[in-house]
Amino acid sequence: MQAEMQMDYTPDEKTRETTIKKGATSTKVRVSYGLGDTACNIVFGMITALLTLFYTDYAGVPVATVGLVMLISRVFDGSSDVIMGFLVNKTHSKWGKARPWILWMSVPYCVSAVALFLVPQTNASLQFWYIFIVYNLCTTVCYTAINVPLGTLSTRMTRVSHERDMLSVFRMALAPVGKIIAVTFTLPVVKLFGNDKSAWAKTMSIWVVLAFLMLLICFLNCKETEEEKNENRQKEKGTAGKDVKALLSNQYFWSCLILWTVTCVHATIIGTVLPYYCKYEFGNDNLYSYVYTAEIVVLIIGAILSPALMKKMGKRNLSLAGAIVAVLAQAAFLFNPGSFSWAMVTTVIRAFGQAPLTAVVFGMMGDTVDFGEWKSNRRTESLIFGGGSLGFKIGTGITSAVMTSLLAAAGYMSSTAGGAVQPDSAITMIRNIYIWGPMLVWGVAVITLVLYQLDKKYPRIMKDLEERRSI
């Protein structure tokens, strides 16, 4: 194993230009790749942001039941990502390893998403089992079988770090568009269709059609181009056990896992609690769309600006500066938490801080793949993205379970018409989660990024890998 050390190697410019040209991706390909995550967020953005509100205020499901389903589901989710990583690694088709899964799972994912909003009006026990089965089918099985391959696909389209960064930027610039389409317009469309339980299923049916078309575009335009000779060499030398050992010993995998989790936990906190905050703190649930849209639009603008800033600062330094801004902006919200206009101002500032990490986190995951190959001589791209996807599951599942448990403990009252009068304890809990949750998770990001040093080592690592692959 090679010893780690401080590296200041600068690659030869001519070699660098040749390498970039060889692994270059067109704007069409980058946009198509980004649309894959737009499709995921059209469906899953609504699930993570508004599903709890639907269950408690339209389907009449007790908030404790919702929390229990999501908490138990994490047991299954924890293993599904790693299993999917192995499945991608074992896949051999005319379309490659990762790409075919986007096509194969698109229809099941869309159908299961609609099924989430078809909860039967029956006793609490049957409702629990219906939600548990369908929720896991959609998230644990179908979503995992799309999202893990989508992440892996970027490393199989190119091995040039800059190109992977651009794929990540386009992905995270377009992913929020899916949330805007679904989350921002869902409540108005639901009210247009009658503002009852069936209106949610009708609205979701519209969104999944859009999601399917985008997944199809992603599949058709994003092709795997990297050779597999090094992977075949690995198969001759080792086993799956060695791949897992290499993954677990990759310290930058753990760093990226934490950072990916931070972005997902934040999105889940805001998406889940903000509708309640607007409804009970500001007195108007329609205000939710304005605050949420403001954050998403700023994230898109920030992602677009990130490549230019990244050239001057690097991925780590840019993300660290942004995380500090996010913490300070959320702290500023404490000065006037009851003001909607102040909420908009601090949300915009916080979103500009969030944008860099959100835009480059998948590019950092790609660099982690190269670091793992350099350190252990094993390229575990599908396992890294499969294991990294745990961050998404932790962010959406466990966070949702914890928040619903806290609301239940505070006495939150569910109803089928959304008109229940909430006790002061429940409103206080909503306020505390929305104010302190984002501040905590972005503080974790600051600490993690301070310790992240891969950017400094990366040029020498790539030089060593190029020499090793040429043998």
N, C-alpha and C positions, 0 to 999 in steps of 0.2 A: 504494500500500500504506500502511496506517495505521501510524504509529509506535507502538511499545509504550511504555507508561509506567506508573508506579505509580498505581493506581486505588483510590479509597475510596468510590465511588458506592454509595449505598444506595437500592434501588428503592422506589417508592411502594407502601405496604402494600396499598392497595385494588387497584392494578394487579396486584400479585403474587398476591393471593388469587384474582382473576379468572382469571389465567393458569394457576394451579395447578388450579383447578376445571375449566378447559377441557381440560387434559391429564391429569386424574386417572385412576388405574388402580385397580380394585377389588381387594379381597383375593383374590377368586377368580382374577382374572387374574394377580396377582402369584404366587400359589401355582402356577398352571398353568405360568407361565413358568419358575419354579424347577424344576418337575418335568422340564422339558426337559433341564436339566443333570443332574438326578438320573439320568435315563435314560442320558445320556452316561457318567456316572461308574459306573453299574452295570456297563457293559460295559468302558469304557476304564480305569476305576479298577483293574479286575482285570488288564487287559492291562499297564498300566504298573507295577503292584505285584508281580504274581505270575507273569507270563509268563516272565521270565528263569529263575525257580526251576523252573517246569514244564519248560522246554526242557533245562536242565542236569541236574536231579535226577530227572526222570520220563521224558522222551523220549530222554535220553542224547545230546543234541546238544552238541558241544564249545562251551565258553564263548566261544572265539575266533570261532566261526561265528556265534553270536548277535550278538556285538559287531560283526562285519563287516556283517551284514545291516542292523542299525540305523544304522550309520555311512553306508553307501551310500544307504540309503533317504532320508536327510536331503537329498540332492541333489534328489530329486524333491519332497520335502515343501516345500522352500524356495520352489518356484514354485507349488505347488498352491493355497496360500492366496490369493496375489495373483490367480491365474486365477479362483478361486472368487469373489473380490471383484468382478471384472469381470462374471462370469456373473450374479451377483445384481443388479448394476446394470442389466444388459441384460434381465432377466426382466420380463415383463409378463403377468400372469394375473389371473383373477377374484379370487384370494386375495392378490394383491400381489406384491412382489418377493422378500422373504426367506421368508415363511411357507410357501409351497408346497414348498420344498426339504426342510423337516422331514418332510413327509408322503412325498414322492417317495423319499427316501433311507433311510427307517426300516427297511424290510425288507432291502435290500441290506446295510446296516450290521450288522444282527443276524445275518444268515446268514454274513457274512464273519468275524464275531467267533467264531462256533462253529468255523469252518474253521481258525482259528488253532491249535486244540487237537486237530486231526486229522492231525498230522504222521506221515507213513508211516515204518515201520521199514524203511529202505533204506540205500543208501550215502550218505556224507557230501555228495557233490555234489548228488544229487537232493533231499536234505533242505534244503540251502542254497537251491536254486531254489524249492522249495515254500514255505518260510518267507518268502523274499524277495517272491514274487508275492502271497501271501495277506496278508502283513503290510502291504504297500503298498496292496493293494485296500481293506483295512479302515481303515488310518490315513490314507494319503495321499489316497485318493479318497472313501470313504464318510464317515469321520469329519469330514473337512474340509467336505464338502457339507452337513453338519448344523450343525457348530459355528460356522462363519463366518456363515451365515444367522441362527442363534440369537442371536449377538451383535448383528448388524445389526438384528434385529427389535425390540430394545428402543428404538432411536432412531426407529423407524417407528411405534411404538405411542404415543410421547409425545415432545415436545421440552422438557418441563419437567425441569430438572436434578434437583430433589428426587424427582420420580417415577421418573426413571431410577436414582437412587440406591437407591430402595426396591426396584425391580426387581432391581438388582444384589445388594442385601442378601438378598432372598428367594432369588435364584438361588444365592448362595454359602452360604446357610443350609441349603438343600435339596440342593445338589450333594454335600456329604459324606455324606448319607444313602445315596446310591448306593454310595459306597465302603464304608460300613458293611455294607450288604446283601451286596455281593460279596466284598470283601476279608476282612472279619471272619469271615464264615460259610463261605467257600470251602473252607479246609482241613478243617474239621469235616465238611462235606458230601462232600468228596472222599474222606475216610477212611470215611465211611458207605457210599459207593458202591464201596469196595474199595481205595482208596488206590493206584490204578495209573493208567496213562496214559489209559485210556478213561473213568475216573471224572471226569477234568477236562472232557471234552467233554460228559458228561451234566450236570455242574454248570453249565457255561456255557449249556447249552440252557435251563435254568430261568431264569437271569438275563436272557437276551435276551427272553424272553416278557414279563417285568416291564418291561424297557426299552421294548419296542414299545408297550405300553399307555400308558406315561407320555408318550412322544413324541406319541401320538395325542391325549391330553388337552391337551398343549401346543398342538398344531395347532388343535384345535377352539375353544379359548377365547382364544387370543392373536391379535387381529386388528390389521392395519395400518390406522391411522386418519389419518395425516398426509397433507396435500395435497402434490401433486407440482409445483406451479406453479414453484417456485424451481428444481427439478431440470430441468424442461423449459426454463427460461430458460438454464440452464447448457449444455444440449445445443445450443442455438442459438448460444451464444457460443464454445464450445471443444471440445476433443477429449480423448480418453483420455490423451494425452501431458500435457496441462495438469493433469489430475487427479493423475497420478503425480508431477508436479513439485510440486503443492500438498501432496501427502502427504509427500514427502521434505523439504520446507522447513518442515514443522510440527514444531517442536522438542518439543512436548509429546506428540506421537505417539511419538517416540523414548523419552521418559521413561516413558510407559505401557508401551511394548514391553519395556523393561528390567524394570519392576515386575511385569508379567505373567509374564515369564520367570523372575523370582525365585521366585514362588509355585509355578510348575510344576517348576523345578529342585529346589526343596526337596521337593515331594511325590514326585518321582521318586527322589531320593536315599533318603528314608525308606522309601518303598514297596519299592524294589528291595533295599536293603542290610539293612534291619531283619530280614527273615526269616533271612538268613544270620547276622546278629549274635546273634539269639536262639538260633539253632541251635548256633553254635560258641563264643559267648562266655558265654551263660547256660546252655547245655546242654539247652535245651528249645524246640523251634520253635513249640510251642503258645502260648508267652508272647507271640509276635508279635501275636496277635489282641488281647490285653489292652492293649499299648502303643499299637497303631494305633488301636484303638477309643477309648482315652482322648484321644488327640490330636483325633480327628474330633469327638467329643462336645463337647470344649472349643471347637473351631472353630465349631460350630453355636451354642453358647451365646454366644460372642463376637460372632458375626454378628447375633444377636438383640439384643444390647446396643448394637451399634454406632450405630443411628439416634439414640438418646438422647445418646450421647457426641458424635456428629457435630454436633449442634446447638450444643454448647458449644465444640468444638475445631476443627471443620471436617475435611474429608477428609484433607488433607495432614498437619496437625499430629497427628491421631489415629493415622494410619498410621505417621508417624515415631516417635512414642512407642512404639508397638507393636513396630516393627522393632528399636529399641534394647533392649527387654525380651527379644526373641527371641535377640539376640546374647548378652546377659548370661546368659540361662538355659542356652544351649548351652555357654558358657564354664564355667558352674558344674558341668556334667556331667563335666568333666575331673577334678574332685576325687575321683570314685569311679566310673569307667566300667565296673567289673565288677559293680556292684550293680544288681539288677533294680528294687528299690524306689526307689533314687535316680534311675534312668532314668525311672520313672513320674512322680516329683515334678518333675524338670526338663522332662519332656515336657509336662506340664500347664501349667507356667509359660510355656514357649516357645510353646505353642499359643495362649495368651491374647495373646501378643505378635503372633503371626501373624495373628490373626483380623481386626483392622481392615483391613489392606491386602487380605486375601483377600476381605472383604465388599464393599469399595468400589471395587476396581480397575476393574470394568466401568462403574461410574458415572463414574469418571475418564476412561475411554475415550470415553464419551458427551460429556463436557465438551470433550474434545479435538476432537470433530467440530465443535462450535460454534466453538471457537477457530480451526480451519482455515477455516471458512466466513467468519469475521470477518476473518481475515488475508488470504485469497486470493480471497474471493468465490466459492469452490467448495466444495460440501458433499459430501465424499467418504466417507460413512459406511461403505459396504460395503468400500471399499479400506482404511480405517483398521482395521476389525475383521478383514479378510482379512490385512493386513500384521501386525496385532497378534497374530493367531493363530500367527504364526511363533514367538512367545514360548513358546507351548504346545509346538510341535514341537521347538524347541531344548531346552526343559525335559525333554521325554520321550525324544526320540530321541538327540540328541547326548550328553546326560548318561548315558543307558543305555549307549550305545556306549563312552563313555570309561570308565565303571565296569567294564563287562565286559572291556574291554581291560586295565585295571589288574589285575583278578582273574586274567586269563589270564597276564599277565606275572609275577604273583606265584605262579603254579603251581597255581591252583585246579583240582581234579579233578572232572569231570562223571561222572555214572553214571545208570543207569536205575532204580535203587532208592533213591537218595539216601543211601547208606551209605558213601560214599568217605571215607577218612581224609585230612584236609587237612593240608598242610605248614604249619609255623609262619609262613612268609612270607605265605601266603594269608590266614590268620586275622589277622595284623597288618594286612594291607591292608584287610580288612573293617572292622577297628576304626578305622583312620585315616579311611576314607571316611565312616563314620557319625558320627565325632566332629567332624571339621574341615569337612566339606562344608556342612552347614547354617550353621555360623558364617560361612563365607566368603560365601555367597549373601545372607544377611541383612545382612552388612556392606555389600554392594553396594546393597541397598535403602536403608540409612541415608544413604549418600552421594547417591543419586538423589533421595531425598525432601528432603534439605537444599536441593537446587538447584531443586526444583519450586515454582513461584510462581503457578500458574494460578488457584488459589482466590481470591487477592487481586484478580485482574484480571477475574474472571468476571462480576460484576454489571454493570460498564460494557460489557463485550462483548455481553451479552444486550440491554442497552438499545439499543446501536448496531444490532444485528441486527433488533430489532423495528421500529425506525425504517426500516431499509433494506427490510424485507419489506413494509411498508405502502405503499411507493411503487408 
